[in-house]
């Protein structure tokens, strides 16, 4: 049998279904792979000691006929998600060793579906960053080039997939934390419609922007995982109560002949190239558009003038909400506690704990957000940013009059070298130029590989966005393009990655 | 702490016009909390749970937890808003009020800021002499309560000087409605009375609505009283103080009076009032300075992104409006008629804040006149000596039982007072106290006749006097018998027996 770690989840599920392989075998193969390569990649912060035990239980359930679908397939979980049986640190020292008394809804749903948690993956502290360099627990390395960043904040989940340490992973996306890592590691990342997947048990960064979603190696796998984790959750008030179609079915539909015929693909002129975009990224983007056009899609140009203010608005709204969400880390009830010498007051203990427990980027954004919400500045900063948000939503609405989906490069560049931007926050922020608008508007966005940049041979991603609740369209167009590209490449892009 | 100078109340009113404002927090008695399915300690029977047992991850502000609005709390809030004569917002929003304090698990409180659920109302209150007075209502908004801190090791029970503090998060997340009045003008020398009558009206209202246990001593109802003075003839409002912890009707009255007298003394001496929160000390009857409070307190309010706007349907609002209990004035007329009280009798009950108690006592089977007599008499007297509210001391059910024991002849009024004392001391229900203290009336005529014989032996001329028509002479024998029986005899029966003896011989 071929190496189990190279197979997509859809094929592993088929093998499990046919009784050709056990979950224990699959899980062990991935644990072995982690043991072999994670020393170099450092995708995982914690490996689940009970993975084999869980796999055994799923095998028994499959034998008893009570498990199907993805049951028995392993999954890596971004450390932003609460897990009953593993520490959940959100990449921060302030939560070192904290084991929550509950599972995030998405984790509970995966367990119920029989997926086998492999462990928790590295991330920028509290999901603040685009390179995973802001993790309190060390850098994750891009499997394509270990000297480069794996993207962020969910660099651990993306790297785990690209290094074949896990067939499926969960991420969270506040401004691109699923899609940008997918883009720079040659994997697939989906940010669902805001409210499409429960946020309960996801350690909040910016509540109005955060969305949990699947990170995988194929579009179909993303659809399969999305079907498991998505849907209404009464524990999240912002969760959409309506029923959703099957996203796996939408992906399968994309692989059928003529699936994109007549589909209007809107190219956002402000995000299609120009300053800040690496030429190789734009080249691959154009190539993908041409393939879609050949397959019968109609390429139209749309304009979204307000998108130029997206990063500015985002870096007011996000820190404002984050400053409030992170106030709970005060040492009183959980997590780190630092007690200064002498006779400290409760305020002294809180300050010392936050001083020691938070990293620089987190402190920077807390200070920024506190300022943006201050009396006298609220209207000028937070208030204005919310107005920009409304304008961006209107731009999306106008664009979706002309197009069924919008397309942009997923990130302006390929993976940059570790350490090259960590001291330049503004340069780092610009990396989320193309992903942030979807979060501000609450619309879904998917990133899939569109090839390798000619100048550096590193993966490039293409992003599609759809109107809110139309996530299924993204799976259809994504799967269609994936098929067109893979037949050109003669297989998945990751097959071209250097072996570790 | 020396008592500051106080100006004579009448003199203060001559020089200054008092302007009042009240913030009343009402804990709703829903089964679960405002934003989580934790049991609500303010629900019936929920009081007194062991610390940190009525909690969920949200009550502790654990990472990843999220709030979900309790729909029942929304309904209760709408009902209260309607009873306050307010408009109900078709869409209102929760906001985060950000500040660090160890009893606030998330370090922000979910409250309503610029978009309250109810606004622009008014409440009619009735003063002691029956005059009506209108309190203008600014808004009623929903929020969550904080946990409770107990400061240990200090002498004052306050955070300063304490060695350590204990936090109980049971109360964290209890649903609250905060009712904020507009500035209240025109109360003049009745300002203290207006305060008391307002809070008592709110209590009666929430009890009638069935949305709160409304026990002030348990913190179900909490009042902050704002007082400012302006010199007569001045348009501009004076600087106000906000007195916290005013948690009984009587305290509201006393605290308002105290603040008027204190502020007047300062202003008349050329001083200025500091805008601050002040603490009310029930024991000493004074307020003391708390935290300076400026309008610049920065809570960095912003709309709560974890919750959707509250958008009650017009149908729901109308349904709740139709289910409102009768208006207080209508209710008062109905009760007075049903009980057959004179205006004066009824006003006595109402002014003592005992309408609900009498109503419930009557509902439990007591005669209205008896219920009134016990509540406004003995129970009010004991409450007064203990600086407590009558309702805190004894339940209407027990008072009704006490009255039944009198009616059946098992207790005399005098014995009943002792039984009441036992009930208040927590010795059980009246019948249990009667049993335990052995207070039952001696209804055995044989024992009474023996005592009468003994008394007559000491005062042999009494029978003669009675036969001569001096019936009042029996009093001396009755007194002696009652003394011998340690009060546990029915004086009327003793009298009957004495008279029988006189006429029978």
Interface residues (C-beta under 8 A of the other chain):
Chain A: X81 X82 X88 X90 X95 X98 X100 X101 X102 X104 X199 X200 X201 X202 X203 X204 X206 X207 X208 X234 X235 X236 X237 X238 X320 X321 X323 X324 X327 X328 X329 X330 X332 X333 X334 X346 X347 X350 X370 X373 X374 X375 X378 X382
Chain B: X57 X60 X61 X62 X63 X64 X65 X66 X67 X68 X69 X96 X98 X100 X102 X105 X106 X107 X108 X165 X167 X296 X298 X300 X301 X302 X305 X306 X307 X308
